Each structure stands twice: as C-alpha cells, then as structure tokens.
Amino acid sequence: MTAQTTKQGEPDRKRRQLVQGLAAASAAAAFPAIVRARDDPPTLRVLGTHATLQEPLRRKAEQDLGFRIDFLPGGSSQVLLRAATDATGFDLYEQWSDSIRLLWQAGTVQPIEVERLTHWDEVNRLSKTGRITAEAPIGAGDAPNTILYVQPDGALGPTPQRRISFLPYVHNVDSFGYDSRAIPAAEPYREESWGWLLDPAYAGRVALVNAPSIGIFDLALAARARGLIEFGDIGAMTADEVDALFEIAIRYQLDGQFRSFWRSVPHSARLMVSGEVWIESMFSPGAAMARSAGVPCLYAAPREGYRAWHGVMCLSRACTGERQDLAYAYMNWWLSGWPGAYIAKQGYYISNPARSRPFLEPDEWGYWYEGQPAERPLPGPDGQVVAQPGETRRGGSYRNRFSHVAVWNTVMSTYDQSVRRWSELVLA
Amino acid sequence: MSSPERDSRSWAVRWLPLRQRVTATVYLAVLLAALVGVGATWMAQMARMQTDALIQLADAANAVRGFRTNVAGMQFAAHRFVASNHTSAANQVTLTYTETRDSLTDCLVRECAGAGAQERLEQLLEHLDRFYQAFAEAVAQRSALKTVIENRFKPNLALVRSELPAIQDQVIEDAEVAETRALERHLHGVEEATNALLYTADLKPYASLTAEFECEREHLKRLSASVSPLTLSAIETALREMETTWATLLQRARSYLFLVNVVMAADAHEMREMADALEEQLDASLAEAHTEIDHALGWFTVALILLLVLGSLVVLVVGRTMARSVTAPIQALTRTFNELTAGSRAPVRLYSPHHDEIGELGRAAMRFRDANAEIHDLLRRYQALNEDLESKVAERTHALEESNRELERLAYTDRLTGVLNRRALERLIADEVKRGHRYARPLSLLFFDLDHFKVINDRYGHEVGDSVLTRLAAEVGPMLRENDRLGRWGGEEFLILCSETGCEDALCLAERIRRHVEQFDFATAGRLTLSIGIACLGKGQTAHELIAGADQAMYRAKRSGRNCTILAPLPDASRAAADDPGPRGRA
C-alpha cells in the first residue's frame, strides 16, 4: 500500500509541510548544529502516511512512552522524497515495503539492531521467511524477508542477519472491491478474479489506484488473468513486459475502461458510493468506508491471489544518540500489543499478533484474525461499525489470506519506466 | 316547470334573496375570469422561470465547456513547461488556474449549474487545486533540482575539470594519458546526463552512472603513481561529493517525474472526466428541464382548459339556475296576473320567502288580487244596475215609438174611412210630382166623388152617409195596385195617386172602379155611382195644377151626367209631346 493516502482538505498543510521540509532540509544541510540544539527537549519525529500516523496512536504512544512525538504525515511519494533526500528531517519513517529499495538506495536510513528490539523473537515467520506457513507459496516480488536483512556487503537480502533494514510491523493483502449490486457476488478464491478489472462489460466503471508501483500489479494480474500477457516473473517485469502491459492497458483506456485513478482512500470510497465506479483496486479501509456508506462493497479474494504489502519502519541515518533511543522505544512500543490491536480494527495485521490478542475482544480476534463471523456490530478504530453481526471477513483468516499471495508490492528495476508510461495510460 | 327545475329553483330561492343570487352569479363569473387570469399569469410566470432556468443551465453548460478548455490549456502549458522548461508556460498555467478557479468558485457560489452539480463542481475545484499544487510542487522541485545541480554538482565537476590539465602535465606514460582521457570522457558523460536530467523522462541513463563513478575511482587509482597525492585527494573528494549529490538528484528527479506523470496526470484525467460528467449532467438536466417545461405547460394548459370548461359550466348552471329562479317566478306571476285579470280569486302563491323583489312582486299580486276582487264585485253590481236601466229605457222608447207611430198614423189617416187624409195626400202628391219630374216618370191622379151623396145624408142621416163612405173606401182599397195610394180629400171626394202610371192605365183603373161601385150594393143607400176625373202629370205641372186638373175633370164628369170618367186634358206644353208614341204621350 503505497498510494498517496492523504485525506481531503489536506493539500495546503501538506504543501506547507513539504516547503518546510525542504527549507528544513537545506537549513539542516547548512547548520546541523543549530537544528540539533533546537530539538531539545527530545521529540521523536515520525514521517509517514495517514495509514499509520493517526492521532490516537500518537497520543497513546506519548502516554506510554513519556516523550513527545511529532507525526509528519504526507502522501507516499512526498514522504519518500523527504526521507530519501534529507535524513535529518525525520527520526523514523513509516511506509510500505515497496519504498525500501529506493530509500536504501538513497542512503538516508540506517540498519536497525535486532538486539535492541524487545519482541523481535515474536515477529512471525511471514516477515522473516516470506511464508505464513511452511506450505504457503511465496509471493512474487519483494517478499518482506528478501528486503529485510542487511547483508554484510550492505545490500538487502533474505539471509537472516542481526541487522535489518526496517522493523516489520503492519501488513495486509490488497485486492479489488466491487459493488455487488452491479456485479453479482461471486465465490472467494474460486470465481472472483483480477481479470474483472479488464472486463469490457464494466468499461467506464473501473478505477485503479494512482500509483505505478502497485497499480502496475493490479493491471498485470488482470491482464494475466484474462490471458492477454504472460510474465517471466510478475514481481520483476522486464522493460519489454512493462511496455507490452502498458500497450494493453492503454488500449483498454482508449476504449474508456478506466473511469478514474484514485489518489486516496476516501477518493476510492467516494467513487464507489457515487455509483461512478463498480469495481476498483481498493484498500480494505476504503471498502469499509464504502460499506458504511451503504454500498454492498465486497472486498474480493481473487483466485489468482492477493497483492500483499508490508509496512516498514525505518531509522533515519541522522538519528543517533538519545534520539535513537527514543526511536527504538517507539519501535518496541509498536510491537507491544496495543497498537497491533488498534490497527487490527482497520483490517491490518501486526507481525507479532499474539501480543495484540489480549487487547482485542475474543469476537474481534475471531473476526479479524480467524475469519469467523462477527457476533455483534464490530467497531473500527474510530468507533464506527465496520462489520455487521454474521459478517465474515472475505478471504477468511489471516493465515488463509496470506496463503494466497500472488505478488508483493515491489519497486521493480523497471519502476522509472512504469512511472513514465503511467501518465500515458492515465491521459490516453 | 319540471320538478328538478323546481328543486333547483327552490334551493337557489330558499338560500338566497334575488339580489344576492344575481350578485353571487356575477361574482362567480368574475371569480372564474380572475382564476383563469391568475392561472394564465402563473403559467406565463412559470414559463418565464423555466426559461430562466434553461438559460442558466445553458450558461452553466458553456461555463463547463470553458472549464474543460481551460483544463486542456493548463495541461498543455504544464506539459510545455515539463518538456521545454518555458517560464511563460508556467505563468500560463498559473494564469489559467486563477481564472478557472475564480469562475468555478463563482459558479459554485451562484449554484450556476444547479444544486445537483454542486458536488461535481466542488470535486472539479478540488482536482483543479490538486493539479495546480502538484504543478507548483513540480516547478519547485525542478527549481530545487537545478539548484542542486548548479550549487553542489557543477562546482565539484568544475574542480575535477580544473585539476585535469595538471594531471595531464604530470603523467608521462601513454597508459596514464589514456586514463586521463577516459576520465575526461566519463566526466563529460556525467555532465551530459546531469544536464539532461531536467529535460528527460527517462532516468535509466542517469541511474547507470553509478558504474561510471566506480570507473573513475579505478582510473584515479591507476594514476596514483605519477600524480601528486594532494591533487588526487582533491579530485577524490569532489567525486565523492558528486556521487552523494547524484543520489539526491536521482530521488528528486524521481519525485519530480512522479508528480508530473502520476499526480498531475491523474488530476488532469479526473478534471477531464469531471468536466465531461458535468457536461453530460447539464445536458441531461437541460433535456430534463425541457421535458419538464413541456410537461408542466401541457399539464397546466389542460388544467386551465379544464378550469375554464368546468368553471364556465358551473357558471352556466348556476347562472341558468339563478336566471330561472328569477324568470320562473316572474312567468308564474305573469300567469297569476293574467288569471287575476281574468278574475281569478285563487290564492296567490308566494315565489320567494325573502323580502326581495320577487317576494314583493308576489305580495303585490296578493294585494292586487284582493283589490281586483273588490273591483270585480263593484263592476258586477254596476252591470246589473245598468242592465235594469237599459231594459226600462227600451220599454219606454218602445211605448213612445208606438205613440209616435199612432200619432203619425192619426195625422195622416182619415179618421172615418181609414184611408190617407188630405194632408197626407198633399204631401204624397207633392213628393211624387217632384220625383216624376226629376226622373221623367209618368204619374196619374184619379179624383172621384160619390154622386148624389147629399141626398143620402139628407135621407138616411149622416150615419148612413158615413157608413157609405167607409164602405166605399173599403171596396176601392182592395182594387188598387200595390203602388196606388187612396185618400179622402174631403166630404165624399177621394183621390187615388197612381205612381208610374200613364193616362191610359189610369183610365182603365178608373173605369174598373166606376163599374165596380156602380154594381155594388151599399145596403141602406142602395146603388150609388161615381164621377171620376183623371189627370196625368204634364211637363212642368205643379202638384196643385195636377190636383186642379183632376178636380176639374171630375166636375166635368158631374156635368156630363155623372157615373162616368173624364180624362183631364193635357196642358199645352205637354200636348205636342202626347202625340209622340212614347210612354208619356200615352199618358
């Protein structure tokens, strides 16, 4: 999940923050000592997206940890730019696993010592091995384990090391949502298919997430499901494959297949609520929003498998000394149970679920992690009902869903090419 | 009058007095006219409002088309800026953005496209803002990119470049010269790729520069034998600096390209979709408004016609009922008056319970009936009186006429014999003579006298004499023709006036009378004779002359022995005429 998950009404603030960020960047480059002096008493600055930078989390963390925390939320690309160009502008960076390669390449983050992570041993095998169970197929692309460990040569690789590039914490699987009034409900894992996104019957009623790094997988899965294209490795497309895929997508767009390329979760929900869109790539909070607005939006469990993502929490290269201690404290807090329970209510999983279980009601645990029917109207993190009694999470349990991963969100080597061609697709 | 009418009349009559009925009818008609007028005005007003709405929608559609054109223009200008770094293009984007934003905001405030389009307009505005923000960020990032290149990359590049000639001076070996040449070429490549960074959408060549930096480090190592460590160290530092800056530049370029290719593109697409959807919505609204107007006007026209028809029917029925409620009592009252005039005494029915004109008329009829009955009684009594009087007058008149007739008879009748007396004879003769002259008709006069009557009187007394005279008159009378008139001239002298009778016929009549009397037995007096003188009317002869002529002829008959008939000679004037064989000549 790397899209610009910004909320409406935020642009001005965002822009101001960006400008401030840029100003801070140049100022920091020129007078690092002054900035440091000004940061006393210690405040932890967390740069990230709205998906995890939520006020209740910040307040709870301040309460539990006893130091000040500043959240610097923004759109994913802006956040990435800030993090990649100025290590001094943040202490911790929360984003999605597909941004880690760029960030690591930019060199603005430093390895994290697993010794300093209290609950490292509890982190489950999904994050450490890429499989939720020993039998589960490993998804294409950058499974979390492949980018987790900092190898002796400084590169990221799957071989376990004592230093990691990011703290594995929230993760989930994405697919598409569809309005079951317009498209009849189908059986999860058997009938529901990514190919529906390119079904000409839904021309003009389809939306994609406006993010090349993940939208390209939705397109690729759809095109492959319809038999329009084959990939050597869908998680590492070649330049020719990217070109071929865009040729197909642009052809569809010229026929008016895509109504919109949504930029935020509320935007995606609004598109479906207004009836403009019947089917679209979606994030689970978006589907929940559409459902609470009265649209019978089903969050599909595609037979081709999900597009999975993993949250990364990275330590700024400039974060040292006392500030670094605060950063580790914050990372440990995230795996301490309460935050995982909080984030579970918006549909996200935490990498050490067992520690969060006591913080959830049994029926909540049953619904979110075990794929059991809700026994009562279940509240989301904001208290709004997100699941009605009897409703089950589509795709089933945590284990079942992560056993159906088609591809992990990945910034491929052809990323720049896909960005270049993205506008061609959007404006075709 | 039929019973429903009576009923309808009765309710109208029962409920309202005449004046109110008339007023109500007029009011109803006026009300209907007013209603229709108001309806028509309303319809006109509605049509105007709808037309205004249509115009507003059409304006909004134009405005939306304007938005779309502006969006396209902005997109083009933004593209121009991205592709060619034209400052004018950036200015144009700002200008178009401001203009479009102003008109959109204005449209939003005025709800120019209707309430239904507000949400879309707001979304359009939101995307416009986002697009412009993304563009502004792109401009800023491009500027930042340029600054980094100019301030952090180029100085280091220049430093390396400036050191190269010194190195070239120091190296002697061919291989080393080749190394410096390679270094120079690589630097050139780095410079070109960096310069192109601002104008390329493809980061591949730039990303591959990592290898180039590695190469350069290798080149420098090989030169370390013959180049001063100080120079090499300076170059190495500059190259490291360049490499760090290169990573920043790559991220900035990526971010910049993301903004241009992903963020701006999506918002541009969304704006286009929004504008299209808005235009469709407005077109649909226009069509809908058209249909609505047609429908509303149609409905209204029907309603108005219905109101007019039903209303006029109501007015007609009410008006008719009201008129009937007026005319029916008047007709009935007319009949009543006619009957009253004819003397009816039937009680007058009251046609209105109210003290209105009809009621008054009815009460007047009642009064009239009473007065009329009185008058009729009076008249009957007067007629009875009058008839009585008339019969009495007629009776008296009849008696008087009888008396007059008796008196007249007595005045012209000889009392003894009952024939005409001398006065009547004189008047008759005078009249006949005049008539004979006027019409030239013959007229004869017989004058006879009883012979020796004095002897009878003397011998038998006057009574016998009178009876002889009476007897004579009675005997002669029946012998006369219808137009002959007998009268007693005096004593024993009688006259017979024969109108339309010539001398010869008169002579025959005289002879017949003489002979009859000669043979008639007068009882006591025995046989008696007559001497008869005849005179025929001559030309110019007067009555007196005629009488005198007959008298003289009678005296001549007396002198000629009595018991004969003598024709008096015609006067001279008429003798010549007597020769003439005409009727008068014979006389």
Interface residues (C-beta under 8 A of the other chain):
Chain A: Q4 Q8 P11 R15 L18 V19 L22 G75 S77 Q78 L80 L81 A84 T85 L102 Q105 A106 G107 N210 A211 P212 R259 S260 F261 W262 R263 E276 D416 Q417 V419 R420 W422 S423 V426 L427
Chain B: Q75 E126 D129 R130 Q133 A136 E137 A140 Q141 A144 A201 D202 L203 K204 A207 A247 T248 L250 Q251 R252 R254 S255 L257 F258 L259 V260 N261 V262 V263 M264 A265 A266 D267 A268 H269 E270 E273 A277
